[in-house]
Amino acid sequence: MNNQSWMHGLKLGARQLWRDLRAGELRLLMVSVALAVAALTAVGFLADRMQSGLWRDARQLLGGDAVVVSDQRTPDAFAQKAREAGLQSNTNVSFPTMARATAPAGAELASNAAASASGIGTPIPPATRLVALKAVEPGYPLRGRLEISGQSAASIPPLGEVWVDAALLEALNVQVGQMLGLGERSLRIGATITREPDRGAGFMGFAPRVMMNMADLASTGLVQPASRVSWRMAVAGSDAAVGQFLPWAQAEADKADVRGVKVESLDSGRPEMRQTLDRASQFLNLVALLAALLCAVAVALAARSFAERQLDACALLRVLGQSQRTLTLSYGLEFLGAGLVASVLGVLAGYGVHLGFVQLLAGLVDANLPAATPKPALMGLAMGLTLLVAFGLPPVLQLAKVPPLRVIRRDLGSVQVRSGLVLVMGLLGFAVTLLMVSRNLTLGLITVGGFAVALLVFAALAAVALLLLRLVVPDESAPRWLRLATRQVAARPVFAVVQVSALSVGLLALALLVLLRTDLIASWRQATPVNAPDRFVINVQPEQAQDFLAHLKTAGVQSPDWFPMIRGRLVAINGRVIGPDDLIADRGKRLLDREINLSHSAVLPGHNPLVAGRWMAEEADGVSVEEGIAEALGLKLGDRLGFDIAGQPHEARVTSLRKVDWASMRANFFMLFPVSQMPDLPMTYMAAFRSPEGAPGFENAMVNAFPNITSVDMRSTLAQVQRVMDQVIRAVEFLFAFTLAAGLMVLLAAVGASRQAREREYAIMRALGAGRSLLVQVQRTELLGIGWLAGFMASAMALVVGWALARYAFEFAWQPPLWAPLAGGLAGALLAWGAGSLSLAGVLRQPVVQTLRQAAQ
């Protein structure tokens, strides 16, 4: 093709694009593309900004760019390497200890003297609470912001002063300005901590915080050679310097002669919220994928309908001398231009929608989100163009092959259902783009692969149903509207299969979304329900067990989780002594390097489903292992484990593996013996329960009655998890509107694709005397039948795809509702009827003369 032909084709394409845009010929197609791009870019912008924000905030949550954690004073080699790399460093020390309320000078002596003089008993001991003590150096924190009493702290606590959590003031009945006893010292409470950037997410991180100056630590006498203290050396600097330090630090921590040292990087900034955020991202990505798949079907049907309407005009252009190359270029330019315009509009709409997401998800990160990068916009533009290339361009490019003879023979040059190289390449590109958009290979493969298989199944079942329909066409005794409707469907077998398949795919996406929005979100909420335990109590002695449970019952606590707590060390596997050096995985090394929590119960906890093996109550030789621990230790069913429990050996065989959701706020254990009694082993008890409503003095009364117990208040953490879930679900429902709009586009496109053929058929039937009421009955019957079949098949397939997503992508136990296919069939019939009434209403309102003229053209 020479330059003149190129220019002619470009001009012709530009004129056609402008004409069809003004005439509304491309409206449905462009709306479908814009919706798909808007849905994908809205999620893309949000995910991009949240990823950047969480990456940034992880540094604040660590208190630095990386942290070296050790159970002894941080080795000098790490500090020296940090200095050589040009990094700032700061060390703090944290450990659990007991804090006591200290009365003002003379007050305690007077109180005790009064008690002795009155003869009412022994002197009253001061109130005590377990606290998480942290001693910090000047310059803390390197990243993030420390706030006291609602304001940024200019420095660390001064000498002789501590800052505490507000919960500790209530627990000890003290106020700011009073004294707090820590070991051999009494220090003044100077302020309350309202924000601590690197607050630990571990179990002891939930105890009230007490922060002090590192220079005061030695005088308390709390740190002794055998004390269990965590030393945290944080470093901060440029990305290049941190990138140089991290590999060296990790290699140094992995050396055989270095014990009790681990390196935390940005990946571990907020582990307690990671599972929630990952699931939120998967939900949003799934909704965006469903919107894209719906819009792909709408684009394919709209493009085919557009091509059919352009057949006559294209034949006339061929008569006037236009070549196939010129027409190919002009129509290709028109579609690409329309796709580019629609994609740009979709990107702009997606950016606006993601701003709504940010407002709905406010609170997931502590500070304002960073600005979005261009990547989501580029991905959206690529998706829009890929949609057109994969589903819109093939039928339109066939217009160039329309023979000029169609001007006098209307049966020639109709759009054929065939793929071609463009269709194959486009479909592959669309599948790859969807996998990239999904951000999760399992989620993408199940969704894309499930829809591909579903499309083939729908086409096969539709063909079988059509064959059966042709065999059982009602005889002359049946009503006329029923005979006409069945014969019309049977007269267009290929088109009927395409229409039913397209409707089924659209309804499959909608059915999946409805099921996920109800059943899967309900399962998600059940993992951390509103009535989940908000308080854990440990260190209940066996002789206190009955009295403690009675105390909880009297206070109004309902059905507490109650488990024995055994501390033991795994020392042998299958008769072979094993230690940390025998394993490669860091998690396995840490498990063998310390005691772990064990328990026993004859009844399998309802929140611990089995994934392998069997649970046999009172099997004295058995033990059930959490699947993640089994993987870290390389355990399998049948392995014999040897434990050292307070100097007593104990052996058991792995009989089952359990799945444990550590974010569920329930009592969970690494290993569980399936027996009701283990009297020979030393143990304490733990309880997890919901605090009674309207009992402000509940904790004080409980601790006063049982002063040796440790009570951990989880209310703020549980409230945070519930708040995150509510915000994420609101965001999913917000995007739900896009998918519904995309589903409506599919229904309109699927039904409207037959508009031209129906106009001709109705024109002939009306000319032969058929009344408008009869044609309305025929149309309604056809739409209801096709919609019911599509809805039934889609809902049945949605159960299969939904189960796969629940099992392998979201990791939920899900019981599919077996009534869904019947409900889906009814919903499909009503939706198809409604969409048909909107799309085909004008066909029956046209005068007979006009329809006859259109049929003759």
C-alpha positions in Angstrom: 0.0 0.0 0.0 1.5 3.3 -1.1 1.5 6.6 0.9 -1.6 7.9 -0.9 -3.6 4.8 0.0 -2.4 5.0 3.6 -3.6 8.6 3.8 -6.9 7.8 2.1 -7.5 5.0 4.5 -6.7 7.1 7.5 -9.0 9.9 6.4 -11.8 7.5 5.7 -11.3 5.9 9.1 -11.3 9.3 10.8 -14.6 10.3 9.0 -16.2 7.0 9.9 -15.2 7.3 13.5 -16.6 10.8 13.8 -19.8 9.8 12.0 -20.5 6.7 14.1 -19.7 8.5 17.3 -22.3 11.2 16.5 -24.8 8.6 15.4 -24.3 6.4 18.6 -23.2 3.3 16.6 -20.3 2.8 18.9 -22.0 3.8 22.2 -22.5 0.3 23.7 -19.0 -0.8 22.7 -17.3 2.3 24.1 -19.3 2.1 27.4 -18.3 -1.5 27.8 -14.6 -0.7 27.3 -14.8 2.3 29.6 -16.4 0.3 32.3 -13.8 -2.5 32.2 -10.9 0.1 32.2 -12.5 2.1 35.0 -13.0 -1.0 37.2 -9.4 -2.2 36.6 -7.7 1.1 37.0 -9.7 2.0 40.1 -8.4 -1.2 41.8 -5.0 -0.6 40.2 -4.6 2.9 41.5 -5.8 1.9 45.0 -3.4 -1.1 45.1 -0.5 0.9 43.8 -0.9 3.7 46.3 -1.6 1.2 49.2 1.5 -0.8 48.3 3.6 2.3 48.3 2.0 3.5 51.5 2.4 0.2 53.3 6.0 0.0 52.1 6.6 3.4 53.5 4.7 2.8 56.7 6.4 -0.5 57.3 9.6 1.5 58.0 7.7 3.6 60.6 6.2 0.4 62.1 9.7 -1.0 62.4 11.2 2.2 63.8 13.8 2.1 61.1 14.6 0.7 57.6 15.8 -2.6 59.1 16.1 -4.0 62.7 18.5 -6.5 64.2 16.7 -8.4 67.0 18.6 -10.5 69.5 18.1 -12.0 72.9 21.5 -10.7 74.1 23.2 -7.3 73.7 23.4 -6.7 69.9 26.8 -8.0 68.7 29.3 -5.2 68.0 29.8 -6.4 64.4 26.3 -5.3 63.4 26.8 -1.7 64.8 30.2 -1.5 63.2 28.9 -2.6 59.8 26.0 -0.1 60.1 28.6 2.7 60.7 30.7 1.6 57.7 27.6 1.7 55.5 26.8 5.2 56.6 23.6 4.2 58.5 22.2 5.7 61.6 21.5 3.2 64.4 19.5 3.2 67.6 19.0 0.5 70.1 16.1 -0.2 72.5 15.5 -3.0 75.0 12.1 -4.5 75.8 10.9 -7.3 78.1 7.9 -8.1 80.2 8.0 -7.2 83.9 5.7 -6.3 86.8 4.9 -2.7 87.6 3.4 -1.5 90.8 1.5 1.5 92.0 3.6 3.5 94.4 1.9 5.8 96.9 3.3 9.3 97.6 6.0 9.6 100.2 4.6 8.7 103.7 1.2 7.7 102.4 2.0 4.0 102.2 3.5 4.0 105.7 0.5 5.8 107.1 -1.9 3.4 105.4 0.0 0.3 106.7 0.3 1.8 110.2 -3.4 2.4 110.2 -4.2 -1.1 109.1 -2.0 -2.5 111.9 -3.4 -0.3 114.6 -7.0 -1.1 113.7 -6.2 -4.8 113.8 -8.1 -5.4 110.6 -5.3 -7.3 108.9 -2.0 -7.2 107.3 -0.7 -4.2 105.3 -2.4 -3.8 101.9 0.0 -4.7 99.1 0.3 -2.2 96.2 -1.6 -3.0 92.9 0.6 -4.6 90.3 0.3 -5.3 86.6 2.3 -7.1 83.9 3.7 -4.5 81.5 5.8 -4.4 78.4 8.8 -2.3 79.4 10.9 -0.6 76.8 14.1 1.4 77.4 15.1 3.7 74.6 18.1 5.8 73.6 18.2 9.4 72.5 17.3 9.6 68.8 14.4 7.1 69.1 12.6 6.4 66.8 14.6 6.6 63.6 11.5 6.3 61.5 7.9 7.2 62.4 6.5 9.5 65.1 6.2 9.0 68.8 3.2 10.8 70.3 2.4 11.5 74.0 -0.9 12.9 75.2 -1.9 13.5 71.5 1.2 15.5 70.5 4.5 14.6 68.9 7.2 13.9 71.5 10.3 16.1 71.0 12.5 13.5 72.7 12.5 10.4 74.8 11.4 10.2 78.5 13.8 12.3 80.7 15.8 10.7 83.5 13.6 9.6 86.4 10.4 9.6 84.3 8.3 7.0 82.4 5.6 7.3 79.8 2.8 4.7 79.9 -0.3 3.5 78.1 -3.5 5.0 79.3 -4.8 1.5 80.1 -2.2 1.1 82.8 -3.4 4.2 84.6 -6.9 2.6 84.9 -5.5 -0.8 85.8 -3.4 0.5 88.7 -5.7 3.4 89.6 -3.0 6.0 89.3 -2.7 9.3 87.5 0.0 11.2 85.5 2.4 12.7 88.0 2.3 9.8 90.5 5.1 7.3 90.9 5.4 3.9 89.3 7.5 1.1 90.8 9.8 -0.9 88.5 12.1 -3.3 90.2 14.3 -1.3 92.7 13.2 2.1 91.4 10.2 4.4 91.5 9.8 6.7 88.6 7.4 9.5 87.9 4.7 9.0 85.3 5.2 11.9 83.0 2.7 11.3 80.1 0.5 8.8 78.4 1.6 7.2 75.1 -0.9 7.7 72.3 1.2 6.5 69.4 4.2 4.2 69.3 5.5 3.5 65.8 7.3 0.2 66.4 4.9 -1.3 68.8 5.4 -5.1 68.7 2.8 -7.4 67.3 3.7 -10.3 69.4 1.7 -11.7 72.4 3.5 -9.5 74.9 3.0 -6.5 72.7 -0.6 -6.4 73.9 0.5 -5.7 77.5 0.4 -2.1 78.6 3.5 -0.2 77.5 5.9 1.5 79.9 8.7 3.5 78.2 11.8 4.7 80.0 15.2 6.3 79.4 17.9 3.7 78.7 20.1 5.4 81.3 17.6 4.5 84.1 17.4 0.8 83.2 20.5 -0.4 85.2 19.2 1.3 88.4 16.0 -0.8 88.3 17.9 -4.1 88.7 15.5 -5.8 86.3 18.0 -7.0 83.8 20.0 -10.0 85.2 22.2 -12.5 83.4 19.2 -15.0 82.9 16.6 -12.3 82.0 14.7 -12.8 78.8 15.3 -9.5 77.1 14.8 -8.5 73.5 17.4 -6.1 72.1 16.4 -4.2 68.9 19.0 -2.3 66.9 17.3 -0.2 64.3 19.2 1.2 61.3 18.1 3.9 58.8 19.6 5.5 55.8 19.6 5.5 52.0 18.1 2.6 50.1 21.5 1.8 48.7 23.1 1.7 52.2 20.2 -0.4 53.6 20.5 -2.7 50.6 24.2 -3.2 51.3 23.6 -3.8 55.1 20.7 -6.3 54.9 22.3 -9.2 53.0 25.4 -9.0 55.2 23.3 -8.8 58.4 21.2 -11.8 57.3 24.3 -13.8 56.4 25.8 -12.9 59.8 22.7 -14.0 61.7 22.6 -17.3 59.8 26.1 -18.3 61.0 26.3 -21.3 63.2 28.2 -19.5 66.0 25.6 -16.6 66.1 22.6 -17.6 68.2 19.3 -15.8 68.9 19.7 -13.1 66.2 17.3 -12.4 63.4 16.9 -9.5 61.0 13.6 -7.8 60.3 13.1 -5.8 57.1 10.3 -4.0 55.5 8.4 -7.2 54.7 7.6 -7.7 58.4 6.4 -4.2 59.1 2.8 -5.2 60.1 2.4 -9.0 60.2 -0.8 -8.9 62.2 -2.7 -7.1 59.4 -1.1 -8.7 56.4 -3.6 -11.5 56.0 -6.5 -9.1 56.2 -4.9 -6.8 53.6 -4.0 -9.6 51.3 -7.6 -10.9 51.3 -8.9 -7.4 50.7 -6.6 -7.1 47.7 -7.8 -10.5 46.4 -11.5 -9.5 46.8 -11.0 -6.2 44.9 -8.9 -7.9 42.2 -11.5 -10.6 41.7 -14.3 -8.0 41.3 -12.2 -6.1 38.8 -11.5 -9.4 36.9 -15.2 -10.2 36.8 -16.0 -6.7 35.4 -13.3 -7.1 32.7 -14.7 -10.5 31.7 -18.2 -9.2 31.6 -17.1 -6.2 29.5 -15.2 -8.6 27.1 -18.4 -10.4 26.3 -20.2 -7.1 25.9 -17.5 -5.8 23.5 -17.6 -9.0 21.4 -21.4 -8.9 21.0 -21.4 -5.1 20.4 -18.7 -5.4 17.8 -20.6 -8.2 16.0 -23.8 -6.2 16.1 -21.9 -3.1 14.7 -20.3 -5.2 12.0 -23.7 -6.5 10.9 -25.1 -3.0 10.7 -22.2 -1.9 8.5 -22.4 -4.7 6.0 -24.5 -2.8 3.4 -22.5 0.4 3.7 -19.3 -1.6 3.3 -20.6 -3.4 0.2 -21.5 0.0 -1.3 -18.0 1.3 -0.7 -16.7 -1.8 -2.5 -18.9 -1.0 -5.4 -17.5 2.6 -5.4 -14.0 1.2 -5.8 -12.6 1.0 -2.3 -10.1 -1.8 -1.9 -10.0 -4.4 0.9 -6.8 -2.9 2.3 -8.3 0.6 2.5 -11.4 -0.7 4.2 -9.3 -2.8 6.6 -7.2 0.2 7.5 -10.2 2.5 7.9 -12.2 0.2 10.1 -9.1 -0.8 12.1 -8.4 2.9 12.7 -12.0 3.6 13.6 -12.0 0.8 16.2 -8.6 1.6 17.7 -9.6 5.3 17.9 -12.9 4.5 19.6 -11.0 2.1 22.0 -8.4 4.8 22.8 -11.1 7.4 23.6 -13.1 4.9 25.7 -9.9 3.7 27.5 -8.9 7.3 28.4 -12.4 8.0 29.7 -12.2 4.8 31.7 -8.8 5.7 33.2 -10.2 9.1 34.3 -13.3 7.5 35.8 -11.2 4.9 37.5 -9.0 7.5 39.1 -12.1 9.3 40.4 -13.5 6.0 41.8 -10.3 5.1 43.5 -10.5 8.4 45.4 -13.8 7.1 46.8 -12.0 3.9 47.8 -9.4 5.9 49.7 -12.1 7.6 51.7 -13.8 4.2 52.4 -10.5 2.6 53.5 -9.3 5.5 55.6 -7.5 4.2 58.6 -5.7 1.2 57.0 -2.6 3.3 56.9 -1.6 5.9 59.4 -0.7 8.8 57.1 -1.8 10.1 53.7 -1.2 7.7 50.8 1.6 8.5 48.3 0.7 9.8 44.9 -0.2 7.1 42.3 2.3 6.0 39.7 1.4 5.9 35.9 1.5 2.1 35.9 -2.2 1.5 36.6 -3.2 4.0 33.9 -0.9 2.3 31.4 -2.3 -1.1 32.4 -5.9 0.3 31.9 -5.1 1.6 28.4 -3.5 -1.7 27.5 -6.6 -3.6 28.8 -9.0 -1.3 26.8 -7.0 -1.8 23.5 -6.6 -5.5 24.2 -10.4 -5.9 24.7 -10.9 -4.4 21.3 -8.2 -6.4 19.5 -9.3 -9.6 21.1 -13.1 -9.3 20.8 -14.0 -6.3 18.7 -11.6 -6.2 15.8 -12.1 -9.7 14.3 -15.7 -9.3 13.2 -15.1 -5.7 12.1 -12.1 -6.7 9.9 -14.3 -9.1 8.1 -16.2 -6.1 6.7 -13.3 -5.6 4.3 -14.1 -9.0 2.7 -17.8 -8.2 2.0 -18.3 -8.8 -1.7 -19.7 -5.9 -3.8 -22.5 -8.3 -5.0 -24.2 -7.9 -1.6 -25.7 -4.7 -2.9 -28.2 -6.8 -4.9 -27.9 -10.1 -3.0 -28.4 -9.5 0.7 -27.6 -13.1 1.7 -23.9 -12.7 0.8 -21.1 -11.4 3.0 -22.7 -12.0 6.4 -20.4 -11.9 9.5 -19.0 -15.4 10.1 -18.1 -17.0 13.5 -14.5 -17.7 13.0 -11.3 -16.8 14.9 -8.4 -16.1 12.7 -4.9 -15.0 13.8 -6.1 -11.7 15.2 -8.6 -13.4 17.4 -6.1 -16.0 18.7 -3.5 -13.4 19.5 -6.0 -11.1 21.0 -7.4 -13.8 23.3 -3.9 -14.7 24.4 -3.1 -11.1 25.1 -6.4 -10.7 27.0 -5.7 -13.7 29.2 -2.1 -12.6 29.9 -3.4 -9.1 30.8 -6.0 -10.5 33.2 -3.3 -12.7 34.9 -1.2 -9.6 35.3 -4.1 -7.6 36.7 -5.1 -10.3 39.2 -1.7 -9.9 41.0 -2.2 -13.4 42.2 -1.5 -16.4 40.0 -3.9 -18.8 41.7 -6.7 -16.2 41.6 -6.0 -15.4 38.0 -5.8 -19.0 36.8 -9.0 -20.1 38.6 -10.9 -17.1 37.3 -9.7 -17.0 33.7 -9.4 -20.7 33.3 -12.8 -21.2 35.0 -14.5 -18.8 32.6 -12.8 -20.4 29.6 -13.9 -23.8 30.5 -17.4 -22.5 31.4 -17.7 -20.9 28.0 -17.1 -24.3 26.3 -19.5 -26.0 28.7 -22.2 -23.4 28.1 -21.8 -23.7 24.3 -22.0 -27.5 24.5 -25.0 -27.5 26.8 -26.8 -24.8 24.8 -26.3 -26.9 21.6 -27.7 -30.0 23.4 -30.7 -28.0 24.7 -31.3 -26.6 21.2 -31.3 -30.1 19.7 -33.8 -31.3 22.3 -35.9 -28.2 21.6 -36.0 -29.0 17.9 -37.2 -32.6 18.7 -40.0 -31.4 21.0 -41.3 -28.4 19.1 -45.0 -28.0 20.2 -47.6 -29.3 17.8 -50.6 -27.4 16.4 -52.5 -27.9 19.7 -50.1 -25.6 21.6 -50.7 -21.9 21.8 -49.5 -19.9 18.8 -47.1 -17.7 20.8 -45.3 -20.9 22.2 -45.0 -22.4 18.7 -43.6 -19.3 17.2 -41.2 -18.7 20.0 -39.7 -22.2 19.9 -39.5 -22.2 16.1 -37.8 -18.8 16.1 -35.1 -20.1 18.5 -34.7 -23.4 16.6 -34.4 -21.6 13.3 -31.2 -19.8 14.3 -29.1 -22.5 16.0 -25.7 -20.9 15.8 -27.0 -17.5 16.9 -29.0 -19.1 19.7 -25.9 -20.9 21.0 -23.9 -17.7 20.9 -26.6 -15.8 22.7 -27.1 -18.3 25.4 -23.4 -18.7 25.9 -22.9 -14.9 26.2 -25.7 -14.5 28.6 -24.4 -17.5 30.7 -20.9 -16.0 31.0 -22.4 -12.6 32.0 -24.7 -14.2 34.6 -21.8 -16.4 35.8 -19.8 -13.3 36.7 -22.8 -11.8 38.5 -23.7 -15.0 40.3 -20.1 -15.4 41.4 -20.1 -11.8 42.7 -23.3 -12.3 44.7 -22.1 -15.6 46.2 -18.7 -14.1 47.2 -20.4 -11.0 48.5 -22.6 -13.1 50.8 -21.2 -16.5 51.6 -17.5 -15.8 51.4 -17.6 -12.5 53.2 -19.7 -14.2 55.8 -17.0 -16.8 56.1 -14.5 -14.1 56.4 -16.4 -12.4 59.2 -16.7 -15.8 61.0 -12.9 -16.0 61.1 -13.0 -12.9 63.4 -16.6 -12.5 64.4 -18.0 -9.5 66.3 -18.3 -11.6 69.5 -14.7 -13.0 69.2 -12.7 -13.3 72.4 -11.2 -9.9 73.4 -9.3 -11.0 76.5 -6.7 -13.8 77.1 -5.8 -15.0 80.6 -2.8 -17.2 81.1 -0.9 -18.7 84.0 -4.0 -20.1 85.8 -2.8 -22.8 88.1 -4.5 -26.2 88.1 -5.7 -25.8 91.7 -7.3 -22.5 90.7 -9.1 -23.8 87.6 -12.6 -24.5 89.1 -12.6 -21.3 91.1 -11.5 -19.3 88.1 -14.2 -20.7 85.9 -16.8 -20.1 88.6 -15.6 -16.5 88.8 -16.0 -16.0 85.1 -19.5 -17.5 85.2 -20.5 -15.3 88.0 -19.2 -12.2 86.1 -21.4 -13.1 83.1 -18.7 -14.6 80.8 -20.3 -17.0 78.3 -18.6 -20.1 77.0 -14.9 -19.2 77.4 -12.2 -21.1 75.4 -10.5 -23.1 78.1 -7.3 -25.0 77.4 -4.4 -26.5 79.4 -1.1 -24.8 78.5 2.0 -27.0 78.4 5.5 -25.6 77.7 7.7 -28.1 76.0 10.7 -28.4 73.6 10.8 -30.7 70.5 14.0 -32.7 70.8 13.6 -35.7 68.5 12.0 -36.7 65.3 11.6 -40.4 64.5 14.1 -41.3 67.3 16.8 -38.9 66.0 17.9 -36.0 68.2 17.3 -32.8 66.3 18.5 -29.2 66.8 18.3 -25.8 65.1 21.4 -26.6 62.9 19.6 -29.6 61.4 17.0 -27.4 59.6 17.3 -24.9 56.8 14.0 -22.8 57.3 14.4 -19.9 59.8 11.0 -20.7 61.3 11.9 -24.3 62.0 15.2 -23.2 63.5 13.4 -20.8 65.9 10.9 -23.5 66.9 13.7 -25.9 67.9 15.6 -23.1 69.7 12.9 -22.5 72.3 10.0 -24.0 74.1 6.7 -24.0 72.3 3.0 -24.0 73.4 1.3 -27.4 73.6 -2.1 -28.4 74.8 -4.5 -31.3 74.9 -8.2 -31.8 74.2 -10.4 -34.8 73.4 -12.5 -32.6 71.1 -11.1 -31.1 68.0 -11.6 -27.2 68.2 -14.2 -26.1 65.7 -12.0 -23.3 64.4 -9.2 -25.8 63.6 -10.3 -27.8 60.5 -8.3 -31.0 59.7 -6.4 -30.9 56.4 -4.8 -34.3 56.6 -5.0 -37.4 58.8 -7.8 -38.2 61.3 -8.7 -37.1 64.8 -9.3 -40.0 67.2 -10.5 -38.9 70.6 -8.5 -40.3 73.6 -5.7 -41.6 71.3 -2.9 -41.5 73.9 -0.1 -41.9 71.4 -1.3 -39.2 69.0 -0.6 -35.6 68.4 -2.1 -33.1 65.9 0.3 -30.5 64.3 -0.5 -27.2 62.7 0.2 -27.5 59.0 2.5 -24.5 58.8 4.7 -25.9 61.7 4.7 -29.3 60.0 6.0 -27.7 56.8 8.7 -25.7 58.7 9.9 -28.8 60.5 9.5 -31.2 57.6 7.0 -33.4 59.5 4.5 -35.8 57.9 1.8 -38.1 59.1 3.2 -41.1 61.1 6.3 -39.3 62.3 7.2 -39.9 65.9 8.0 -36.8 67.9 10.0 -36.6 71.2 9.4 -33.8 73.6 11.2 -32.5 76.7 8.5 -31.1 79.0 10.0 -29.6 82.1 12.6 -32.4 82.2 10.0 -35.2 81.5 10.3 -37.1 78.2 7.1 -37.6 76.2 6.6 -39.2 72.8 3.7 -39.0 70.3 2.9 -39.9 66.7 1.7 -37.3 64.2 -1.9 -38.5 63.4 -3.4 -35.3 61.8 -2.6 -31.9 60.5 -4.7 -28.8 61.3 -5.3 -25.5 59.6 -5.0 -22.6 62.1 -6.0 -19.0 61.3 -3.7 -17.1 63.6 -5.6 -13.9 62.9 -8.8 -15.4 64.3 -8.4 -14.1 67.9 -9.0 -17.6 69.2 -7.0 -19.9 71.4 -4.6 -21.8 69.1 -1.7 -24.1 69.6 1.2 -25.5 67.5 0.5 -29.0 68.7 -2.5 -30.6 70.3 -2.8 -34.0 72.0 -6.2 -35.6 71.4 -6.8 -36.6 75.0 -8.8 -35.2 77.8 -6.3 -35.8 80.6 -2.5 -35.6 80.9 -2.0 -35.7 84.7 1.7 -36.5 84.7 2.7 -33.3 82.8 3.2 -29.9 84.5 0.8 -27.4 83.1 -1.2 -24.2 83.6 -4.4 -23.1 82.0 -5.4 -20.4 79.7 -8.8 -18.8 78.9 -10.0 -16.7 76.0 -13.4 -15.0 76.3 -15.5 -12.0 75.6 -15.4 -9.4 78.4 -18.9 -9.0 80.0 -20.7 -5.9 78.9 -21.2 -3.1 81.5 -18.6 -4.3 84.0 -15.9 -1.6 84.1 -14.2 -3.1 87.2 -14.2 -6.7 85.8 -10.4 -6.9 85.2 -9.4 -5.4 88.6 -11.8 -7.8 90.4 -10.4 -10.8 88.5 -6.8 -9.9 89.1 -7.4 -9.1 92.7 -9.0 -12.5 93.2 -6.3 -14.3 91.2 -3.1 -12.1 91.5 -0.8 -14.6 89.8 -2.6 -14.6 86.5 -1.7 -12.6 83.4 -4.6 -10.8 81.7 -4.1 -9.5 78.1 -6.7 -7.0 76.9 -7.3 -7.5 73.1 -10.2 -5.1 72.7 -8.4 -2.4 70.8 -6.8 -5.0 68.5 -10.1 -6.7 67.8 -11.8 -3.4 67.1 -9.1 -2.5 64.6 -9.4 -5.8 62.8 -13.2 -5.5 62.6 -12.9 -1.9 61.4 -10.5 -3.0 58.6 -13.0 -5.7 57.6 -15.9 -3.4 57.5 -14.0 -0.9 55.4 -12.8 -3.5 52.9 -16.3 -4.9 52.5 -17.6 -1.4 51.8 -15.0 -1.0 49.1 -15.9 -4.3 47.5 -19.6 -3.3 47.5 -18.6 0.1 46.1 -16.9 -1.7 43.1 -20.0 -4.0 42.9 -21.8 -1.2 41.1 -19.3 -1.3 38.3 -19.8 -5.0 37.8 -23.5 -4.7 37.9 -23.3 -2.0 35.2 -21.0 -4.3 33.2 -23.5 -7.1 33.6 -26.2 -4.9 32.3 -24.1 -4.1 29.3 -23.7 -7.8 28.6 -27.4 -8.4 28.8 -28.2 -5.4 26.6 -25.5 -6.5 24.1 -26.6 -10.1 24.0 -30.3 -9.3 23.5 -29.6 -6.3 21.3 -27.4 -8.3 19.0 -30.5 -9.9 17.5 -32.3 -6.5 16.9 -31.7 -6.4 13.2 -32.8 -9.9 12.6 -35.9 -9.5 14.8 -36.9 -6.3 12.9 -37.1 -8.3 9.7 -38.8 -11.3 11.2 -41.4 -9.1 13.0 -42.0 -7.1 9.8 -42.8 -10.3 7.9 -45.1 -11.6 10.7 -46.9 -8.3 11.1 -47.4 -8.1 7.3 -49.0 -11.6 7.6 -51.4 -10.4 10.2 -49.7 -11.1 13.5 -50.8 -8.6 16.1 -48.6 -6.6 18.5 -49.8 -8.6 21.5 -48.9 -11.9 19.9 -45.4 -10.6 19.1 -45.0 -9.4 22.7 -45.9 -12.9 23.9 -43.4 -14.5 21.5 -40.6 -12.1 22.5 -41.3 -12.6 26.2 -41.4 -16.3 25.9 -38.1 -16.5 24.0 -36.3 -14.1 26.4 -37.6 -15.9 29.5 -36.6 -19.3 28.1 -33.1 -18.2 27.0 -32.6 -16.3 30.3 -33.7 -19.2 32.5 -31.4 -21.7 30.7 -28.5 -19.2 30.9 -29.1 -18.4 34.5 -29.4 -22.0 35.6 -26.2 -23.0 33.8 -24.4 -19.9 35.1 -25.4 -20.5 38.7 -24.4 -24.1 38.6 -21.0 -23.3 37.2 -20.7 -20.4 39.8 -20.9 -23.0 42.5 -17.9 -24.9 41.1 -15.8 -21.8 40.4 -16.8 -20.2 43.7 -15.7 -23.4 45.6 -12.3 -23.4 43.8 -11.8 -19.7 44.7 -12.9 -20.3 48.3 -10.7 -23.3 48.7 -7.5 -22.3 46.8 -7.5 -18.5 46.6 -9.2 -17.2 49.7 -8.6 -20.3 51.8 -12.1 -20.5 53.3 -14.2 -23.5 54.2 -17.3 -22.9 52.1 -20.5 -24.8 51.8 -22.1 -24.0 48.3 -25.8 -23.2 48.5 -27.4 -26.0 46.4 -30.5 -23.8 45.8 -28.5 -21.3 43.8 -29.1 -22.9 40.3 -32.9 -22.6 40.7 -32.6 -19.0 42.0 -30.1 -18.2 39.2 -32.5 -19.5 36.6 -35.3 -17.4 37.8 -33.0 -14.3 38.1 -31.6 -14.9 34.6 -35.1 -15.1 33.1 -36.2 -11.9 34.8 -32.9 -10.1 33.8 -33.1 -11.2 30.2 -36.7 -10.2 30.0 -35.9 -6.8 31.5 -32.9 -6.2 29.2 -34.9 -7.4 26.2 -37.7 -5.0 27.0 -35.3 -2.1 27.1 -33.3 -3.2 24.0 -36.2 -4.3 21.8 -39.0 -2.0 22.9 -38.6 0.1 19.7 -38.9 -2.8 17.4 -42.6 -3.4 18.2 -43.5 0.2 18.3 -42.5 0.9 14.7 -45.2 1.3 12.1 -45.7 -1.7 9.8 -44.8 0.3 6.7 -41.5 1.3 8.2 -40.6 -2.2 9.3 -41.4 -3.5 5.8 -39.2 -0.9 4.2 -36.4 -1.7 6.6 -36.8 -5.4 5.8 -36.7 -4.7 2.1 -33.5 -2.6 2.3 
